[in-house]
Amino acid sequence: MTTIRLISTQDMGVLMIHDVIKAEYKADYKIQLVFDDGKTGLVDFSKFIAKGGVFKKLEDHEFFKNFTINKDLGVISWNNEIDIAPETLYSEATNTPLPEWMTE
């Protein structure tokens, strides 16, 4: 069964957010993601790690490989303290643009 979360606000309208339903570590800082709409893609997280801050912890390959899927948020999560917005994951994995409200 496909679950699509909808967010509605006056300014943004209705947005479809696709959940991560499967994730598999591939190599280096790359994870293959599968979304609830059947689309898949390989995400290279090295660009997030390069930003530093909270993502710096992901430099440790053992920590990086130890992710889970947070089913409530529809994202992959590290130790329930680090995650990346589902819209960003979907955009990166499927090579589609971010929602307009995220780029303004």
C-alpha positions as CSV (number, residue, x, y, z in Angstrom):
1,M,0.0,0.0,0.0
2,T,1.3,3.4,-0.9
3,T,1.2,6.1,1.7
4,I,1.5,9.7,0.6
5,R,1.6,12.4,3.1
6,L,0.0,15.7,2.1
7,I,0.9,19.1,3.6
8,S,-1.5,21.9,3.1
9,T,-0.8,25.5,4.0
10,Q,-2.2,28.8,2.7
11,D,1.1,29.8,1.1
12,M,2.3,26.5,-0.4
13,G,-0.9,24.8,-1.5
14,V,-0.9,21.0,-1.4
15,L,2.5,19.1,-1.6
16,M,3.0,15.4,-2.2
17,I,5.8,14.0,-0.1
18,H,7.0,10.6,-1.0
19,D,8.4,8.3,1.8
20,V,11.5,6.3,1.7
21,I,10.4,2.6,2.0
22,K,13.7,0.9,1.4
23,A,17.4,1.9,1.7
24,E,20.5,0.0,1.0
25,Y,24.1,1.0,1.6
26,K,26.1,0.7,-1.7
27,A,29.6,2.2,-1.3
28,D,31.5,5.2,0.2
29,Y,28.7,7.6,1.1
30,K,26.1,6.3,-1.3
31,I,22.8,4.8,-0.5
32,Q,20.2,3.4,-2.9
33,L,16.7,4.6,-2.0
34,V,13.3,3.3,-3.0
35,F,10.2,5.5,-2.5
36,D,6.6,4.7,-2.0
37,D,5.8,5.7,-5.6
38,G,8.2,3.0,-6.9
39,K,10.9,5.4,-8.0
40,T,14.5,4.6,-7.0
41,G,17.8,6.3,-7.1
42,L,21.3,6.4,-5.7
43,V,22.1,9.3,-3.4
44,D,25.7,10.4,-2.7
45,F,25.7,11.9,0.8
46,S,29.2,13.3,0.5
47,K,27.9,16.7,-0.4
48,F,25.8,16.9,2.8
49,I,28.8,15.7,4.8
50,A,30.9,18.5,3.2
51,K,28.5,21.1,4.7
52,G,29.8,20.1,8.1
53,G,27.7,20.9,11.2
54,V,25.4,18.0,12.2
55,F,26.4,16.1,9.1
56,K,30.1,15.9,10.1
57,K,29.2,12.8,12.2
58,L,28.4,11.0,8.9
59,E,32.1,11.1,8.0
60,D,32.6,8.0,10.1
61,H,31.8,5.2,7.7
62,E,30.6,2.8,10.4
63,F,28.2,5.5,11.7
64,F,27.1,6.3,8.2
65,K,26.3,2.7,7.4
66,N,24.2,2.4,10.5
67,F,21.1,4.1,9.3
68,T,17.4,3.2,9.7
69,I,14.2,4.2,8.0
70,N,12.1,6.5,10.2
71,K,8.7,5.3,9.0
72,D,6.9,8.3,10.8
73,L,8.9,10.8,8.8
74,G,9.5,8.8,5.6
75,V,13.3,9.4,5.7
76,I,16.5,7.6,6.6
77,S,17.9,8.5,9.9
78,W,21.1,8.1,11.8
79,N,20.7,7.4,15.5
80,N,17.3,9.3,15.4
81,E,19.3,12.5,15.5
82,I,20.3,13.1,11.9
83,D,18.1,13.0,8.8
84,I,17.5,14.8,5.6
85,A,14.2,16.2,4.4
86,P,12.2,13.7,2.3
87,E,11.8,16.3,-0.5
88,T,15.6,16.6,-0.7
89,L,16.1,12.9,-0.7
90,Y,13.5,12.4,-3.5
91,S,15.0,15.2,-5.6
92,E,18.5,13.8,-5.2
93,A,17.5,10.2,-5.9
94,T,15.2,10.9,-8.9
95,N,17.0,13.9,-10.4
96,T,13.9,16.0,-10.2
97,P,13.7,19.6,-9.0
98,L,13.0,20.5,-5.4
99,P,9.6,21.9,-4.6
100,E,9.4,25.6,-5.4
101,W,8.8,26.6,-1.8
102,M,12.2,25.0,-0.9
103,T,14.1,27.1,-3.4
104,E,12.7,30.5,-2.7
